[in-house]
């Protein structure tokens, strides 16, 4: 198992992760290396685009694709808890088939290491034959990019 350390994580979490690694209870500590391109999109633009792609979700973990695009291209906070809180505030009046939760995003990031990497690496990734999870995530990411009118 790997632990993902993100910008904004507490010193306590980082210290705990290092102790777990030192004692062999986790195999690695990863830190995202991506930098946001800082495309400016209003909350209304983001909300409209996200509502459009959320209809295409087949599982709640596809919020990970939305997370990746908004963090990488629109400068949203990389901290998953803060991201999900902001998304829920943005969509508070919407009835969603799959609500945005910390658990849904974190589970997807933990299960598939490519999802923790910047979107540019997603495009270079060759998923193993039969891997439907990555294909679904990529599909949502590409639809969101199109709806936000971001070329990537």
Secondary structure, DSSP 4 states (H G I P E B T S, - for coil): -EEEE-TT--HHHHHHHHHHHHTTSSSEEEE-----------HHHHHHHHHHHHTT-SSGGGHHHHHHHHHHHH---S-HHHHHHHHHHHTTT---SS---HHHHHHHHHH-GGGGS-HHHHHH--PPTT-HHHHHHHHHHHHHHHHHT---
